[in-house]
């Protein structure tokens, strides 16, 4: 009888922990400008450098970043800012001219006018 009760309690605790964990994770998509495989590596690395980012995947063709992150540790603004700091414009943040110009020539994309 004790084993069944203990097993039930373990399953209940596990379910609560999984539910809490799932609620604090969020997946978002947003546009990031870039051109090539080097851009992809740089953009994803910048996103993953933000504490709380679990997964980052940037599509070269669509220019769409899909990022999964823990909302109790970070937010979309911080993630996009980290990407802009390595030279890539996002929906929320424009890279400085200095950061953009520091990109390799093959990574220079057409920038929207300010």
Secondary structure as the mmCIF struct_conf table of DSSP 4:
data_model
#
loop_
_struct_conf.conf_type_id
_struct_conf.id
_struct_conf.beg_label_comp_id
_struct_conf.beg_label_asym_id
_struct_conf.beg_label_seq_id
_struct_conf.end_label_comp_id
_struct_conf.end_label_asym_id
_struct_conf.end_label_seq_id
HELX_RH_AL_P HELX_RH_AL_P1 UNK A 2 UNK A 23
TURN_TY1_P TURN_TY1_P1 UNK A 24 UNK A 24
STRN STRN1 UNK A 25 UNK A 31
STRN STRN2 UNK A 32 UNK A 32
BEND BEND1 UNK A 36 UNK A 36
HELX_RH_AL_P HELX_RH_AL_P2 UNK A 37 UNK A 48
TURN_TY1_P TURN_TY1_P2 UNK A 49 UNK A 49
BEND BEND2 UNK A 50 UNK A 50
TURN_TY1_P TURN_TY1_P3 UNK A 51 UNK A 52
STRN STRN3 UNK A 53 UNK A 58
TURN_TY1_P TURN_TY1_P4 UNK A 60 UNK A 62
STRN STRN4 UNK A 64 UNK A 70
TURN_TY1_P TURN_TY1_P5 UNK A 71 UNK A 73
HELX_RH_AL_P HELX_RH_AL_P3 UNK A 76 UNK A 84
TURN_TY1_P TURN_TY1_P6 UNK A 85 UNK A 87
STRN STRN5 UNK A 90 UNK A 90
BEND BEND3 UNK A 91 UNK A 92
HELX_LH_PP_P HELX_LH_PP_P1 UNK A 94 UNK A 96
HELX_RH_AL_P HELX_RH_AL_P4 UNK A 97 UNK A 101
TURN_TY1_P TURN_TY1_P7 UNK A 102 UNK A 102
BEND BEND4 UNK A 103 UNK A 103
HELX_RH_3T_P HELX_RH_3T_P1 UNK A 105 UNK A 107
HELX_LH_PP_P HELX_LH_PP_P2 UNK A 109 UNK A 113
#
